[in-house]
């Protein structure tokens, strides 16, 4: 959106009202056969996409770049999205289906049918998948996703993107390991669209295998060294100590985009607050399930290591399943083969919203985005809620 200044924007707003009245008076009294606005919205933002794996590049033993084009079965187009947003992919495993989120690492212009027709190449999106230990879904992708496979997806999701009306023109991006993915897309976009932005990326990486990602990004950044900069930290360097070495003006006037592990995020967030950076200028990626909920100070000690019964109302019928205090209610549902839509798994999108009829949950305050009224009436997000008593819930199908 272009901002022209207060007076010009206000007078433009006044003209919209006049034009609107003229249009209403000129319009035919006959009802429209179809709503062109809704039709356009459906084209630009299809509810669901069917993607086809077009290529899988093994960048190292731990890193794959998966490229998707639209399936020939899908007659729509890629939804409009922004750098920093993510997609939710449905992973159909042997007994169950789960949704997992991945940042889109390719820039939005590569998914646009107009630009890519000009470039004579099919529109596509890419994600970076980094091998994870103890993740069943990650392991499944690693072993089973092959060329030509079709995957259901919904996107875009998330608010981890640059917004000119809200964010500063100086961005400080902090990334750890695969957290570099959203910044790939952003760097491409800045270069392609010649955005008037200055970007400094601080990157720290635990695995030598993941360093391939930074090598790619460095090449891109070298194209515009006046606007873009990458600072790679070694094991002994700490983000906060490096950030304070920047000029005071840059520290105070930048917007911070932080994409790293939960533990690291907590440290960085505390330090940024100490530097008096206002909350509104700190943007965090989707937080995901809390890694070890027992580590949270407020988690009730009496519930630790306990098992609870969850009675679930599904279409007026009752099902009873066993849950563990350390697992979210959503994971418990998935383990029991009960389908419940979910996308962000971070308490952000509201897709898993359900209602507690009886019982108690624990929610980490960092991801508790429920409104006061929702809490009052028992609504909750199973993706970030842990049972701390026997419960009865309605999953609102
Ligand atoms: S999956 Fe998004 S709020 Fe639960």
Boltz pocket constraint, residues with backbone or C-beta under 6 A from the ligand:
constraints:
  - pocket:
      binder: B
      contacts: [[A, 341], [A, 342], [A, 343], [A, 344], [A, 345], [A, 346], [A, 347], [A, 348], [A, 349], [A, 350], [A, 351], [A, 352], [A, 353], [A, 381], [A, 382], [A, 383], [A, 384]]
      max_distance: 6.0
